[in-house]
Amino acid sequence: MSPTDAALNDAIAAINIAGYAKTRNHLEGKVTRLSPYLTHGFISMPDLFAQLPKLTLNDKLAFEFGWREFFQHVWHRSGDAIFKDMRPALPDVHYSTALPEDIREGRTGLPVIDRAVYTLYETGYLHNHARMWLASYAVHLRKVHWRVAADWMYGHLLDGDLASNHLSWQWVAATFSSKPYLFNAENVAKHAGQVWHCPRSVIDTSYEALEMIARSQTEVGIAPSLMGIDEPALIATPSVSSAENAVLTGAQRVRLVHPWMLADDDFDGLRLGVIHLPFHQRFPWSQQRWDFVMQRMQAVTDHVFVGDVKELRTILAGAAEISSVATLNPGYRELLTVLCTDLHNLPRQFPDPETACRSFSAFWSRCTAKTDDAPRRSWHR
Ligand SMILES: Cc1cc2nc3c(=O)[nH]c(=O)nc-3n(C[C@H](O)[C@H](O)[C@H](O)COP(=O)(O)OP(=O)(O)OC[C@H]3O[C@@H](n4cnc5c(N)ncnc54)[C@H](O)[C@@H]3O)c2cc1C
């Protein structure tokens, strides 16, 4: 995936709304691969909808965009509480806070898991179904706490988004849903090509049997393979040098461009990319994520500042106007609020309902209540 508007426009032009609805659950289905561009704010959701005039709220694709906005809504309402269990975990299960090496190295011996890990490391992208399978296996069959595994997956994804990722892991774990998400070999065979299949394995069983495993301390037996893949390093600092303070002081109008607002817009002033290192020490990224973000940031800004954004308070002290787009990413969130004289929100297609929604169905009903084409469907993902 290339961090350019041309690549984004190609992805939008390739969208097949009807084909998406029919095939999105299959690993080879007509999914959009828009997530890295949406996560990094190359385009806002309303601008994307404007480019898809045939998309209606009855379409599966609009519904999935709704899931993204629902997770943003929950993050907006709950803040850093999304990093802890949103509701009590399954009773009587103790989860480990370490991700086993055989999962990390893609050598569990289960093709569906090992291929998912390999694909994640190679491409920085995973189909939604593969993410769900990997999460379900780690949490329910191997008893890994969702948080440690969510942090790991987040770091390797090009689209890693703390709300969509951590709340999806919680949804699978049943700390943000009413039941654990489980899958079996038959489900994999239905939605993935043969190389992913796992006949006669621990997941080749009934949902009742899987449910009993998920709700007990039972861990499934493993037959790790010797061949695996080395986990790419997760890195806290990008390999670009920071702008000299001298070129920043004296600027009158400054736009701070952070990793979640990488749209290329006209701005008559200094466009300053900002990388706030304390955030990245807490949530490091793979080299390919850094490359994606930094190539784009360098393309849409005049300079990039790498360090503790607190330092910018002195460096930019003379600026009459400092503007940016708000983000909920911890560290960036607080500092931008203090630094900016003009901080606006990234527009949403489905703005926050007045009261907090704890479920997607509540959110979607409220977002679509007054429209003529409100969807009639059940709330499956
Ligand atoms: C364990 C797990 C972790 C996830 N982590 C992330 C993450 O870090 N960042 C992220 O953007 N999404 C995440 N998702 C949601 C979803 O898997 C991805 O958004 C989707 O696979 C991205 O591929 P796509 O753009 O081809 O999606 P498409 O199927 O083409 O969907 C179009 C867009 O709709 C949104 N969308 C689709 N499905 C979902 C969903 N289930 N939840 C939220 N938004 C959705 C995304 O913005 C996506 O780009 C996660 C899901 C799971 C189960």
The ligand as an ORCA input file, in Angstrom:
! r2SCAN-3c Opt
* xyz 0 1
  C      -9.020     -8.022     16.302
  C      -9.339     -6.894     15.337
  C      -8.499     -5.794     15.250
  C      -8.818     -4.730     14.401
  N      -7.974     -3.655     14.345
  C      -8.265     -2.606     13.548
  C      -7.420     -1.475     13.499
  O      -6.416     -1.370     14.209
  N      -7.752     -0.473     12.634
  C      -8.857     -0.531     11.841
  O      -9.101      0.409     11.063
  N      -9.700     -1.582     11.905
  C      -9.433     -2.625     12.710
  N     -10.267     -3.707     12.750
  C     -11.514     -3.670     11.964
  C     -11.406     -4.283     10.551
  O     -10.815     -5.546     10.623
  C     -10.597     -3.408      9.615
  O     -11.081     -2.081      9.630
  C     -10.716     -3.923      8.170
  O     -10.339     -5.258      8.089
  C      -9.812     -3.060      7.281
  O      -9.749     -3.575      5.984
  P     -10.533     -2.894      4.786
  O     -10.236     -1.444      4.749
  O     -10.252     -3.688      3.558
  O     -12.022     -3.088      5.281
  P     -13.389     -3.121      4.482
  O     -14.053     -4.406      4.819
  O     -13.207     -2.774      3.084
  O     -14.236     -1.985      5.216
  C     -14.198     -0.611      4.832
  C     -13.861      0.217      6.046
  O     -14.885      0.071      7.037
  C     -14.282      0.070      8.335
  N     -14.508     -1.259      8.936
  C     -14.790     -2.412      8.300
  N     -14.993     -3.398      9.184
  C     -14.805     -2.852     10.404
  C     -14.871     -3.357     11.725
  N     -15.193     -4.643     11.976
  N     -14.601     -2.528     12.747
  C     -14.297     -1.225     12.520
  N     -14.237     -0.681     11.283
  C     -14.488     -1.483     10.249
  C     -12.803      0.327      8.140
  O     -12.574      1.705      8.244
  C     -12.560     -0.163      6.726
  O     -11.467      0.452      6.110
  C      -9.993     -4.786     13.611
  C     -10.827     -5.901     13.695
  C     -10.501     -6.941     14.540
  C     -11.424     -8.135     14.613
*
